[in-house]
Amino acid sequence: MQLNKIYNDDCISILNDSNKIFPNSIQVVFADPPYNLSGNGLKSKDSTTGGDFTMVNEDWDKMEESEFINFTNEWVKSCKKILKPNGSIFIACSYHNIGESIMSLKANGFEVKNIVTWNKSNAMPNLTRRVLTHTTEFIIWAVKGKGWVFNYEKLKELNPDKKKDGAVKQMRDIWTMPLCQGRERLRDEDGKKALHPTQKPEELLKRIILGFSNENDVILDPFAGSGTTPYIAKKYNRNFIAIEKEKKYFCAIEERVCKTEIKKPTQYTKQNTTKHQSEQDYLSGLFGFSSQDNTKQARKIQM
Ligand SMILES: C[S@@+](CC[C@H](N)C(=O)[O-])C[C@H]1O[C@@H](n2cnc3c(N)ncnc32)[C@H](O)[C@@H]1O
């Protein structure tokens, strides 16, 4: 299994290839799948709104409902197989696909622990003027088994909301943060239009990765888009596997994560393991090998 790898492929085929992703090997899956919200009455194709605020109307986001239910079940089932017994899965969703997501999690034996409500502080106004302005998305957190990682103190530290005396508070399940914008937002070649219509904010992934995994753990994103998950995983010394079907976005992830130097906070700069070394360390932990044992041996046992 190659760590710190980005695949330009369909996620279900990669998730089901046990040479590429070992069963029981992943600590955290963050999945931001198609919400299946495109097409229904939306006229604008390919994000003509431009800038930071882009309308999602993409071919990868359109399916018949029965196809969408099967697709959701398929990738959720595949994620269950590759998660460690104490691993966590996070599924980003909106009112469009929260039902299918929870049903698939339950059908595949996951236990839902929390549903985070992302309160989008700069949400787009509603253009139809016939419904309330949509200002929320959700992130479902579910676990495969017992002993999940929950970095309680770290999450308190990350909570921007403080007590009156400035002391830290427990992290709650409503997270207020803006849609990804400004310098953080990746743009197309002429620098005007957002490169990806649904780029998630770095702060969202920071809370998930620091709160629910430890250094050197493996974080997997089956729908990597612009690569926010591998970018944050690398920044905070986690290993990553990312899968993205569209060539254009795959190239953007390579550029963002592999070809550009990522500025790490000082506490994460000490450890500077090479890709090969981190794979060795990871396999040692997974199979109980000493660090002298090599990758081939681990592969043999896996088969
Ligand atoms: C909602 S976006 C993810 C955005 C990402 N979280 C970010 O921060 O940029 C979903 C992505 O999944 C990709 N995708 C859709 N179906 C896929 C599949 N079957 N396998 C792999 N990628 C897929 C789309 O091309 C799209 O980039």
The ligand as a Gaussian input file, in Angstrom:
#p B3LYP/6-31G(d) Opt

LIG

0 1
 C      -17.922000      17.591000      -3.437000
 S      -16.469000      17.467000      -4.359000
 C      -15.176000      17.341000      -3.147000
 C      -14.534000      18.675000      -2.809000
 C      -13.368000      18.576000      -1.843000
 N      -13.795000      18.195000      -0.517000
 C      -12.575000      19.865000      -1.770000
 O      -12.312000      20.383000      -0.664000
 O      -12.200000      20.371000      -2.831000
 C      -16.622000      15.838000      -4.983000
 C      -15.494000      15.402000      -5.931000
 O      -15.642000      14.006000      -6.160000
 C      -15.258000      13.724000      -7.491000
 N      -15.932000      12.453000      -7.833000
 C      -17.224000      12.248000      -8.149000
 N      -17.488000      10.928000      -8.304000
 C      -16.311000      10.282000      -8.054000
 C      -15.927000       8.912000      -8.030000
 N      -16.799000       7.935000      -8.308000
 N      -14.649000       8.598000      -7.709000
 C      -13.751000       9.572000      -7.435000
 N      -14.048000      10.902000      -7.453000
 C      -15.320000      11.254000      -7.749000
 C      -15.722000      14.928000      -8.294000
 O      -14.964000      15.075000      -9.467000
 C      -15.507000      16.076000      -7.282000
 O      -14.271000      16.707000      -7.499000

